[in-house]
């Protein structure tokens, strides 16, 4: 299996767009903390001061970002079930046009494209040669 929950999370956490994910996670963590404090925000700011309150939200976001890679494996089974990836991929792949499907497959074959062309040319020449022998020899 290429597309599985573990591979998706590995890509999210370690792939080229990881900074974008962690920036989004940080922003959502800060909003989550604000929501959890809720109506007690004025009390918290008065007690802690605005700078310490802001630092606390940043600390919580940092801890979430640090811990997530170490605990995400606990969510694989649920994520696979919730995303219903096998069925979702089947439905989405079947709904692609021929052109879209080709664009999905092209990167898979792109690195072996030269080899495929050479092998195809060789097999075509071999088939033509055999056909010539069969048709024109007595």
Number of C-alpha atoms within 10 A of each C-alpha: 5 7 10 14 19 17 13 14 15 14 13 16 19 13 12 10 11 14 13 12 16 18 13 11 17 21 14 13 21 19 14 15 15 16 12 11 13 11 10 12 14 13 11 15 14 11 11 14 13 13 9 13 17 14 13 15 19 17 15 16 22 16 13 15 18 12 10 12 13 9 9 13 13 9 12 16 11 11 15 14 12 9 11 11 15 13 10 11 12 10 11 9 13 11 11 13 10 10 8 12 13 11 12 12 10 12 11 10 11 11 10 10 13 11 12 13 11 11 12 12 12 12 12 12 12 12 12 12 12 12 11 11 11 10 9 8 6 5
